[in-house]
Amino acid sequence: MAGSPIRDKIEQNVTIWLLGTLLTGFLAGIGVYRAIQDMAGLKILSAADLEGSKQKLAGLSQKLETAENHAAALEAQVKQAYWAVRGTQVTVIYPESSARAAVDVTERLAGAGALVTLRALDRGDPERTGLYYESGGRDTAMQIKALASDIAPLSPEDAVDIKPETVALRLAEQ
């Protein structure tokens, strides 16, 4: 079996053999690189896509900073409400139809540190919504109103017939 003259010339020429080996190695390397990209789920991005992603990241970072500032302000309000309400005796007076709202208000105020009691509204009592507080407890009453305003509408009123350090909530008929 005689070899072909072209094959003999290529095998004897070191330069051609070396360049062929380098080309084969280069093509194998590119194939492995592409296979790794496909397995890892990576993709090639253009400079425009990268710039767009950077701008989107900057916008989201700004929104995150705004949200963090808003959360910090809300946290300060909650802490203020907590310190104003903590230890205050609160009586929630409710009609039968507002029992669920009374329980919700009780849970929320108890979570803020208030000592809460429930009292069902007698049929003979006036059915007026109100938030009653001792004349010196207006700040506490305002904090309680803020904490419970999404559950039940309350309008603060001064009352002199309640015990000191006590706030009474009267829930309206629903």
N, C-alpha and C positions, 0 to 999 in steps of 0.2 A: 504494500500500500504506500503509494507515494503521496506526500503532502502537496497541497496546491502551492504554486509559486507565490501567490499573494500572502497566504498565511505564513509561509516561511520568511518572507520579507518583513512582515509585521513583527513576528516573534524575534527576529534578529535585530530589529531596529529598537534600541532601548528608549529612545525619545517617544516614539509612538506607543510603546508598551506602557511607559510611565504616564503619559497623558490619558490613555485609555483607563488605566487603573484609577487615576484621580477623578475622571469623569464618572466612573462607576461608583466610587465612594461618595462623591458629591450627590449624585442622584439618590443613593440609598439614604444618605443623611436627610435630604429634603423629604423623602417618603416617611422616615421615622418621625420627623418634626411635625408633619401634617397629621400623622396617625395619633401622636400625643395630643395635639390640639383638639382633634375630634373626640378622643376619649375623655379629655378634661372639660369639654364643652366650651372651649375658648374660641373667640373669633377675632379677626383682624379689624381694627377700627381706623377710619380715616381721620385726618387732623380736624376736619370740620365736625365729625361726630364727637371727637374727644373734647373739642371746645364747647359744643352744645351741652355735653354732659357736665362740664365744669360750671357752666352758667346755671344749669339746673341745680347742681349741688349748692352753689352760692345762694340761689333763691330759697331752697329748702332749709339751708342753714339759717338764713334770716328769719324764716317763718318759725323755726324751732326756737330761736332766741326770743322772738316775740311771745311765743307760747310759754316759754319758761318764765319770762317776766310777768305775764298774766297769772301764771300759776303761783308765783311768789307773792303777788298782790293778794290773790284769793287766800293763800295760806295765812298771810298777815291778818286778813279780815276774820278768818276762822279762829285764829289764836286770840284776837281781841274779843270775839264773841264768847269763846271758851272761858276766858278770864272774867268776863262780865257776868256770865251765867253760872259758873261753877259755884256750888254750894247754896244757890238760891232755891227757896221752897216755891214750887210752882204747882198750882191747882188747876187742872183742866176740867172745866164744867162743860158738859156736852149733852145735847138731846140724843135720843135713841137713834135717830137717822144719821147722826154724825159720829157714831161709835168708831168706825174705821179710821176717820181722820183724827179722832182723839187719840187712838192707839199710835198712829204714825207720829203725831206731835210728841206724844210721851216718849217714844223710842228715840226720836231725834234729840230732844232736850236732855234726856237721861244720858245719851252719848256725849253731850257737851258738859256733863257734870252737875246738872240740876237735880234736885230732889223732887220728883214729880209724883203727884197723886191724882187720881181720876175721881170725878164726882158726876154722877148722872144728873141731868137737869130735871127738877121736879116739874110737874105739869103746871103748878101754880106760879112758878118763877117767870119773870118777864123773859121773853125769848129774844134778847138783844145780844148781838155779837159784840165782844169787847175784850180788851186786854187791860185788866185793872192792876194798879200797882200803888205802892205807898208813895207819898209825895217825893221822897228822896231817891226812889228807885227808877227814875225815868230812863237812865242809860241802860240799865239791865232790861227794862221793858222793851226798849228799842232793839236791843240785840236779840231778845227772844222773838220779837216780831220779825226781824230779818231771818232768823233761823227757821221760822214756821210759816212764813208768808206764802210759800208755794203750796202748802197743804191746806191752810185755812186762812181766809181774810180776817185780819184783826185791826182794830182801831184803838190805840192806847187812850186810856182815860185815867185821871187821878181818882183814887179811892181812899177814903180815910178809915173805912171800917174793916180793913184787913190787917193782919199781923205784920210787924216789921220784917224786912227781908223776905217778903212773900209777894208773888205775882200770881194773879188769877186770870186764866184764859177762859173766855166763854165762846164756844163754837156755835155758829148759826145752824138753824134747821136746814137740811138739804132736801 
